C-alpha cells in the first residue's frame, strides 16, 4: 500500500510538471484589435468611418518627405 501511494504522488507530480511544460495557451493568438463587421452591423455604426485619421497622417508624412 505505501508503494502505491508513493507511485500515485510521483504520477501526480509528473502530471503537474507536464501540464506546466506543455501549456499550449498563447495569448497573442487570441488578441483582438477591435470590433469586427458583425459588431458594427448590429450597432448600426458605419464601418467606413475610421476613428484613426490615416489619410491625414499619410498626407502629412508625404508632404514632410517631399520638402
N, C-alpha and C positions, 0 to 999 in steps of 0.2 A: 504493500500500500504506500509506504513512503516513497518508493521509487516512482510510482505512477504520479504522485503529487508533484514530485520534483520535475518529472518529464513534462507535466502539464504547465508548470511555471516556466520552464525553458521554452516550450512551444508558444506560450502566450507572449513572452518577451521577444521571441524571434518574430512573431506576427506583428507586434508593435513596431519593431525596427524596420521590417519590410514595408509596412504601411507608410512610415515616415520617409523612407528612402525612395519609394516608388510612387510618391504623390504625383498624380497626373494633372492636378488643377493648375492651370496657367491663367492668371487673371488678365493678362494682356489680350488673350483671345476673346474675352467677354466684355471688353471695353466698348462702350457705345459713345459715339461722337455727338449724338443729339437725336431729336425726334425724327422719325422717318416719314415717308409719304403717307402711310396709313394714319398716323397720328395727325398730320396736317389735314387730311381729308375729314377725319372725324371732328376736328375742332374748327373747321371752316377757315383755316388760315391759308393765305396764298403762299404756295411754296416757292414761287419765283422771287418773292420779296426776300432779300437777304439781310440779315442783321449785321453782317460784316461787309464793310464797304470795299469790296475787292476791286471794282473798276476805278474808284477814286485813287486807291493806293497804287494801282497799276499806272495810271496816268501821271501821278506824282513821280513815281520811280522812273518812268521813261523820260519825262521832262528833265529830271535831275541828271540822268545819264547822257542826254544829248547836249547838255550845256558844256 
